[in-house]
Structure formats: structure tokens, C-alpha cells
Amino acid sequence: KKQEKEKGKEKDKEKEKDKGKVEKDKKKDKFQFDPKMLIDAASKSFASAAELHEKELEDMERGLCQIVEESPTNVTAMIDLFTFRRLVLQDDDAAHKCNITLHQACILAPNDTEVLLWYGNFQLSILGNVPEAEAIYLQIIDMDKTDVLACSNLASLYHTVN
């Protein structure tokens, strides 16, 4: 009986060891990759992105500008250009340039609620121009009282301001 008890205790100890090993393995699986390795890899990719030649960056900007010029109400292309200028080129005037381009799109397509909505969102979230954003959202709602996004954005604006 003593031998059986000792064998039972040994099995229990082995089970505890195995259980601890499984829990360690589960913790290891929590992150598929070592976080330090990911941070190092990201740093290297940022460094290599910074090594892009100025000419390549100019070519990218020229290409984005061309898309906007060819389709002056393409707000997605405008926002892409803005993002490129602001994040990649670190252009301090990117917001001002995008604001002018979006305003021109509104002049070209004064009844396009999508263009107006983007312009209102840009006014509010990037420029912090609450009165202009409010006026734009109200303009959209005057055109289409069922425009859920304009109504929602206007309600959000009022909630945030008040």
C-alpha cells in the first residue's frame, strides 16, 4: 500500500509539472511572436522607409496629385494625398492644402452630399472648425433629411460641444 501511495504521489507530482508546463506553453502562445522581436522589426522597417529617396517621394506625391487633378471630386484620393503629405512628408501645410482641395471639390459638386460630408468631417476633426462643420452638416440635412451620417455627425458635434 505504501508503494502504491508513493507511486500515486509521484504521478500527482508529474501531473502538476505537466500542468505547469502546459500553462507556461499557453502563456507562450498568447503572443505568436516575441514582442521585442516585433518592435525591432518595426524599427528597421521605419528606418528603411526613411531611406526612400526624395525623388521617389516626389514621384508618389505627383502621382497622388495627378489622381486628384483628374478627378477633382474624388474625396478618397484627396484624403490619401493629405495623409501622405502629413505622415510621410511631414508637411505642416498638408491640412491647409487639403482644405483648399476639398473646398474646390464642394464648389465643383455642390449637391454631392458625400463630398460635403467629407468636407464637414475634415473641418471638424482635422481643423477643429466647429461652426463650419455645423453649417456643412446642416446644408446636407437641408438637401436630404434622411442622410443618417450627416444627422449622426451633427448630433455628435452638438454632444461634444455641449
C-alpha positions as semicolon CSV with decimal commas, in nm:
position;residue;x (nm);y (nm);z (nm)
1;K;0,000;0,000;0,000
2;K;0,285;0,237;0,083
3;Q;0,439;0,177;-0,259
4;E;0,106;0,245;-0,427
5;K;0,066;0,569;-0,228
6;E;0,418;0,677;-0,321
7;K;0,354;0,594;-0,688
8;G;0,029;0,792;-0,666
9;K;0,212;1,088;-0,513
10;E;0,478;1,070;-0,784
11;K;0,209;1,063;-1,054
12;D;0,040;1,363;-0,890
13;K;0,372;1,550;-0,887
14;E;0,428;1,465;-1,255
15;K;0,076;1,582;-1,337
16;E;0,145;1,912;-1,156
17;K;0,471;1,953;-1,350
18;D;0,292;1,878;-1,677
19;K;0,013;2,115;-1,583
20;G;0,265;2,391;-1,509
21;K;0,439;2,319;-1,838
22;V;0,110;2,342;-2,028
23;E;0,026;2,672;-1,856
24;K;0,370;2,808;-1,950
25;D;0,312;2,694;-2,309
26;K;-0,028;2,866;-2,308
27;K;0,136;3,187;-2,189
28;K;0,395;3,150;-2,462
29;D;0,116;3,111;-2,722
30;K;-0,051;3,431;-2,603
31;F;0,188;3,619;-2,829
32;Q;0,258;3,443;-3,151
33;F;0,579;3,641;-3,188
34;D;0,812;3,780;-2,930
35;P;0,706;4,145;-2,872
36;K;1,069;4,260;-2,862
37;M;1,130;4,097;-3,199
38;L;0,825;4,277;-3,343
39;I;0,941;4,613;-3,208
40;D;1,288;4,557;-3,356
41;A;1,139;4,461;-3,693
42;A;0,911;4,766;-3,693
43;S;1,206;4,994;-3,613
44;K;1,401;4,851;-3,903
45;S;1,108;4,895;-4,143
46;F;1,065;5,257;-4,032
47;A;1,434;5,314;-4,085
48;S;1,418;5,165;-4,435
49;A;1,109;5,374;-4,514
50;A;1,301;5,684;-4,409
51;E;1,573;5,587;-4,655
52;L;1,344;5,635;-4,953
53;H;1,497;5,879;-5,193
54;E;1,349;6,224;-5,216
55;K;1,278;6,168;-5,586
56;E;1,068;5,860;-5,510
57;L;0,865;6,057;-5,256
58;E;0,818;6,339;-5,505
59;D;0,702;6,087;-5,765
60;M;0,450;5,942;-5,518
61;E;0,316;6,287;-5,433
62;R;0,299;6,382;-5,801
63;G;0,102;6,063;-5,874
64;L;-0,147;6,134;-5,596
65;C;-0,182;6,495;-5,713
66;Q;-0,248;6,374;-6,066
67;I;-0,530;6,147;-5,945
68;V;-0,688;6,442;-5,762
69;E;-0,649;6,666;-6,067
70;E;-0,807;6,407;-6,297
71;S;-1,099;6,351;-6,062
72;P;-1,147;6,671;-5,859
73;T;-1,440;6,536;-5,658
74;N;-1,265;6,212;-5,557
75;V;-1,252;6,277;-5,183
76;T;-1,082;5,945;-5,113
77;A;-0,788;6,048;-5,330
78;M;-0,779;6,386;-5,156
79;I;-0,766;6,226;-4,814
80;D;-0,494;5,985;-4,936
81;L;-0,292;6,283;-5,060
82;F;-0,346;6,466;-4,732
83;T;-0,241;6,161;-4,531
84;F;0,067;6,110;-4,748
85;R;0,170;6,473;-4,712
86;R;0,106;6,484;-4,340
87;L;0,251;6,148;-4,233
88;V;0,518;6,068;-4,491
89;L;0,638;6,412;-4,596
90;Q;0,558;6,561;-4,255
91;D;0,424;6,867;-4,436
92;D;0,295;7,122;-4,186
93;D;0,078;7,279;-4,457
94;A;-0,088;6,948;-4,552
95;A;-0,413;7,033;-4,373
96;H;-0,430;7,376;-4,536
97;K;-0,364;7,227;-4,881
98;C;-0,627;6,956;-4,832
99;N;-0,878;7,210;-4,704
100;I;-0,839;7,412;-5,025
101;T;-0,876;7,099;-5,239
102;L;-1,186;6,981;-5,051
103;H;-1,339;7,327;-5,073
104;Q;-1,281;7,327;-5,451
105;A;-1,450;6,986;-5,471
106;C;-1,753;7,131;-5,290
107;I;-1,767;7,414;-5,544
108;L;-1,749;7,165;-5,833
109;A;-2,011;6,934;-5,679
110;P;-2,228;7,150;-5,452
111;N;-2,505;6,888;-5,435
112;D;-2,282;6,588;-5,371
113;T;-2,357;6,505;-5,009
114;E;-2,063;6,263;-4,984
115;V;-1,816;6,538;-5,080
116;L;-1,984;6,777;-4,839
117;L;-1,979;6,519;-4,561
118;W;-1,606;6,461;-4,605
119;Y;-1,551;6,837;-4,603
120;G;-1,755;6,875;-4,284
121;N;-1,570;6,589;-4,118
122;F;-1,237;6,741;-4,220
123;Q;-1,342;7,079;-4,083
124;L;-1,436;6,924;-3,751
125;S;-1,178;6,653;-3,691
126;I;-0,866;6,799;-3,855
127;L;-0,914;7,176;-3,840
128;G;-1,138;7,190;-3,531
129;N;-1,366;7,436;-3,711
130;V;-1,693;7,360;-3,531
131;P;-1,908;7,640;-3,683
132;E;-1,806;7,546;-4,040
133;A;-1,867;7,174;-3,978
134;E;-2,207;7,251;-3,826
135;A;-2,302;7,465;-4,127
136;I;-2,197;7,190;-4,369
137;Y;-2,388;6,917;-4,184
138;L;-2,698;7,141;-4,177
139;Q;-2,657;7,206;-4,551
140;I;-2,651;6,831;-4,617
141;I;-2,958;6,775;-4,399
142;D;-3,140;7,054;-4,586
143;M;-3,069;6,863;-4,910
144;D;-3,155;6,521;-4,770
145;K;-3,333;6,495;-4,436
146;T;-3,273;6,119;-4,434
147;D;-2,891;6,145;-4,454
148;V;-2,808;5,937;-4,148
149;L;-2,438;6,024;-4,146
150;A;-2,495;6,398;-4,155
151;C;-2,759;6,372;-3,880
152;S;-2,535;6,149;-3,671
153;N;-2,230;6,372;-3,717
154;L;-2,431;6,682;-3,630
155;A;-2,568;6,513;-3,317
156;S;-2,215;6,405;-3,223
157;L;-2,088;6,759;-3,278
158;Y;-2,362;6,902;-3,055
159;H;-2,294;6,638;-2,790
160;T;-1,921;6,708;-2,793
161;V;-1,956;7,087;-2,788
162;N;-2,222;7,097;-2,520
